[in-house]
């Protein structure tokens, strides 16, 4: 399993890219939103 720092880094990376102008296609935005949400749940359950 990944360390908390690795998971947080991946979460921040996704959050940053989700807000970029290149992510304007709705399907891509929805996919990353779900993935970002899932990572948040993992962080909450494992480390908080």
Residue pairs with C-beta under 8 A, 6 or more apart in sequence:
2 10
4 43
4 46
4 47
7 39
7 42
7 43
7 46
7 47
8 43
10 39
11 36
11 39
11 40
11 43
14 32
14 35
14 36
14 39
15 36
17 23
17 32
18 29
18 32
18 33
18 36
23 29
23 32
